[in-house]
Amino acid sequence: MHVLVTGFEPFGGETINPSWEVARALDGEAIASARVQALRLPCRFGEASRVLAEALAANSPEVVIGLGQASRRHDVSVERIAINIDDAPMPDNGGDCPVDRPVVAGAPAAYFSSLPIKRIVATLRAAGVPASVSQTAGTFVCNHVFYSLAHLLATRHPNTRGGFIHLPMLPMQAAAHPGLSSLSLDTMVAGIRGAVQVSLQTQGDWVLGGGALE
């Protein structure tokens, strides 16, 4: 068995992206009898989903966890839902800045994560890793990849489960952005390691509160 963990190249003027640093730290690691493979995605609409689709076709992993940077998050944010829209607040690394464009034309409006998201959050919290359920993955390249992944699993890879997790900045990044939270690389690696293990060892989710007022 193996697990695919994806991370992004830096974007938005940053020189590092915590999602890739975490993914590559786990590359080759054995977790719950599965081998982790890390994949670096370009921060580009279309190109990121193409690279992901090729990796899925070549490897058929049991679980896929996409990671992305969310500079205003303060914890390991496990995403609940991906929506079928690209609506960029800024250009991607290739200069593309889509507005109200579907990720996949004619496909469903949204997909839920097929990971046990609440069980992941509860497990991480019990281990001392700050974590929460997130109700939106945004409308930038992270949501684009999350939706693309979910659509691929629904249409081509029905035996694979997958989802997306947002990570805050690393301390070295947050130092240049007063007021933004950060987590250490070790804490985030431990969190994603836990998420991989829970995803491999459980099928159903727990019925726990994880909603939001706004």
N, C-alpha and C positions, 0 to 999 in steps of 0.2 A: 504494500500500500504506500501511497505517497500523498502529500498535501502540497498544494501550490499556494504560496504566499506572495502577493504582489505589492510593490511599492513604487512610488513615483520619483522621477528625476526632480531636482529643485525647480521652483518656479517663483514668479513674483519678485524677482530680485534677490532671492535667497541663494546661498551657496551650498546648502545642505537641505535634505528633506528627511524628517524623522521616519517617515513611512519606509523609505528604502533602507535607512540605517537599521531599523528593526528587522526588516525582511532579510537582509543579508547577514545579520547576526545569527539568524535562525537557519540559514541555508546549510543543508547537509545534516542537520540535527535529527536524531531519532526521537519521536514523541509518540507514545502509545503504539509502538510497533510500526509506525509509519515514518517515512523519510520526508523531510521538508525540502522543497525546492523553491528558491526565491526567483522572482522575475521582476526586472526593472522595466516599468512602463514609461513611455514618453508622456509628458503633460500636453497632449494634443488630442483634440476631438477627432474621432475616426481612427487615427493611427493607434491610439491606445487600445481601442476595442479590437482592431485587427491583430495586433501583437498578442493580445489575450486569447483571441479565438484560435490562433495558430498553436499556442501553447496547450490549450485544452485538447485540440485535435491530436496533437503529438503525444500527449502523456496520459490523458484520461484519469486525472486525480480523483481520489475519493472526496476530498474537501478542498474548496478554494476560499481563501480569505483575502479580500482586497484591503489594502491599507492606504490611508491618505492623510495629509496634513490639514488640520483645521486650526488656524492660529488663535481663534477665540474660544476654543474648547479648553477645559481645565482637567479633563480626565480621559480615560479610554472610553470612547463613545461608540457603542455597538448600534449600528443602524438597523432600523426596523423595515424601512420601505424605500424602494427606488422608483422614481417617476420618469415617465417617457417624455422628457423635455430637456433640451439644451438651451439655457438662457444665461449667457456668460456676462458677469459683471466686469470682466477684464479680458483681454486677449489671452489665448493660450500661448504656449511656447513657439507655436508656428505662426502666430498673428491672427488666428481664426477667432472670431468673436460672434458666435451664432446668437440669434435672438428668436425665441419661441419656435425652435426647430425640434422635431421629434428625434429621439435617439434612434428609434427604429420605426419607420413609417408604417402605419397600419397595425402596429402591435398594441397590446394592452396598455392602458393608461399607467399601470403600476404593477410592480411585483413585490411581494413580501420576501424578506430574507428566509432562506430555508435552514438557517442555523438556529440552535436553541438559544436565542439571544438573552432571555431572562435568566436562564441557567448560567450562561457565561458571566453575566453581570454579577449574579449572586456569588459565584465561585471566586471571581476576582476580588470582590469586596471582602470576602472571608479571608482571602490571602493577603489583605492589606493593600491591594492595588485599587486606586480610585477608578470607578467605572459607573456607567449609566446607560440606559436605553435612550437612543436618539430617535426623534420622529422625522428628521429630515436630513438627507445627505447633501442638501443644496442643489444647485443647478449647474455646477461647473463640471470639470472633467472627472471628479470623484463620483458624482452621481451618474455621469455618462458611463463610466466603467462598471459601476454597480448594476445599472440597468442592463447594460450589454451582457454582463455575466449572467444575470438572472434570466434574460431572454435565451441565451445560449443553453443554459441548463434546462429550461422548459422545453426547448425545441430540438436540441441535439444531444444533450448529455443528461438524460433523466436519472441516472444512477449517481450523479455527483450533486453534493450539496454545497451551497456557497452563500457568502454574504460580504458585508463591508464594515470596516471599523475605522473611525477617524481618531487621529492622535493629535495631542497638542504639540506645541513647539518644544524643542530641546532647550535646556538652560542657556546654551551659547547663543541661540537665536533670540530668546526672550530678553536677553540682556540689552539688545538693541531696540527693543520695543517695550518701553515702560508701560506697565499695566496689564500686560499679557501673561497668562499662566504658562507653566512648563512642567514637564516631568522628565526625570532622568532617563537616559537610554536603558539602563538596567531595569528600571521599573516598567517601562513600556515593553521591553523584551519579555519580562516575566509575565506581563499581562497577555500578550499575544501567544506565548507558549501555553498559558492556561486556556485561552480560547481554543487553540488547536486541540488540546487534549479533551476538553469538554465536547467539542464538535465530533471528535472521533469516537468517543466512548458512549455518547447518548444520541438517541433519535428524537424523542419527544421533548418538549419544553416544559418548564414549570409554570404553574398559574400563580404569578406574583404581580404585585402592582409595579407598573413601570411607565405609567402614562404621564402626561404633562398638561398643565393648565393653559399654557400658551406656547 
